[in-house]
Amino acid sequence: MIAVADVRTLALGLERSHEAFVHGRVKFRVGQIVYVAFSRDESVMCFAFPREERDALIDTEPEKFLYPRQSDMRFNWVCARCDLLDVPEMQERVVDAWRMVVPKKLALAYDGPGA
């Protein structure tokens, strides 16, 4: 099981990343682009993910991965239950989400946890 503190430790170490608290929700951004967001009760983590691969991910582990709310379906976004994610998988999902929103040169240069 992962917690916001686990994600915070990783995300704040990623270049150009910062934390925001919006309408009672913890979000991690690069500039104004959100790449990870938690539900208000911090039981669900949503993250940037290629829209064309979303169905396949959710179909492989429907108990772990969820569709985002209807208004977010147009975005590259998917959600996961925090109690079913382990730290290595969280690191991979957060780093991949961050890579989607930073310049390619920066994304390719990263070689830390989750790389």
Helices and strands as residue ranges (DSSP letters): H 4-11, E 17-22, E 25-30, E 33-38, E 44-48, H 51-60, E 65-66, G 70-72, E 77-81, G 82-84, H 87-101, H 104-109
